[in-house]
Amino acid sequence: MQGNSIGFWILAALCIAAAVQVVANRNPVRSALALVGVMCCLSVFYFAQGAEFVGAVQVIVYAGAIMVLFLFVIMLLNLGAPNPMMDRVGLSKPVALLASAVLLGSLAFAGALKIAPGRAVKSPVSGTVQQIGYALFDPGRPWLFAFELTSVLLLVGVVGAVVLAQRRSD
Amino acid sequence: MDPITATHYIGLSAILFAIGAVGVGIKRNPIVIFMCIELMLNAANLALVAMGKHLGSISGQMMAIFVMAVAAAEVAIGLGIIVSIFRSRETIDIDEVNLLKL
């Protein structure tokens, strides 16, 4: 448990540093690479909590597919150069920082309130592909219908992306 | 050092969510704003998985998987919209693209 907790603190520091880089860096390509770092750290956290399938999907879908899409669009629109689009100026920066600080405080407060230490369940829940599959396709649970809806959503997403990005012939 | 509990993961998740919210507030590049939204979705996922483990239920992981699927669809549509806006206006600066503003 000792090694576990040291690993957690190191990874959490890395994760927060990378997340700050996503926001602070002026170059969108570097923001994207920092976001890949955040996602890899989160994947390790998922594995550490026994959610193997979610951790693997995190790397494959987020760090693989979604970030490649981001980098592809950045390069397609030629935004990789040091960014001419500066951040917002004037009042919006302190307002955003203040609002986020309030948000962080309330989230942390709600989290600390909701997690009563006595409620922790000792039986570990495993997130292997087998367990996820049994839960997903169990007719007695709500996930099967959501799964079918998600397939329709992804189909609509694919068709919508093609329609949006096609060249108008006029 | 204390063992790592769900509280630690929830705290980390709250910090990541707040950093993403700052980015959405101060950035003018819509692609970076999208990345910050992804960061916030990831923070929510971390909270879901941590609470699922804390309560001994697999439901947290199931919800995280559905969030990932919806995020994938959202990114495909959103980047399609950005490419389309860039084609018609030659800029994607979020302050210049104000067609829907009253």
Interface residues (C-beta under 8 A of the other chain):
Chain A: M1 Q2 N4 S5 I6 F8 W9 A12 C15 I16 A19 V20 V22 V23 P28 S31 A32 L35 V38 M39 L42 F45 Y46 A48 Q49 G50 A51 F53 V54 V57 Q58 V61 Y62 A65 I66 L69 F70 V73 I74 L76 L77 L79 N83 M85 M86 D87 R88 S92 K93 V95 A96 L97 A99 S100 A101 L103 L104 L107 A108 G111 A112 I115 P117 R119 A120 V121 K122 S123 P124 V125 G127 Q131 I132 A135 L136 W143 A146 T150 L153 L154 V156 G157 V158 G160 A161 V162 V163 L164 A165 R167
Chain B: M1 D2 P3 I4 T5 A6 T7 H8 Y9 I10 G11 L12 S13 A14 I15 L16 F17 A18 I19 G20 A21 V22 G23 V24 G25 I26 K27 R28 N29 I31 V32 F34 M35 C36 E38 L39 N42 N45 L46 A47 V49 A50 G52 K53 H54 L55 G56 S57 I58 S59 Q61 M62 A64 I65 F66 M68 A69 V70 A71 A72 A73 E74 V75 A76 I77 L79 G80 I81 I82 V83 S84 F86 R87 I92 D93 D95
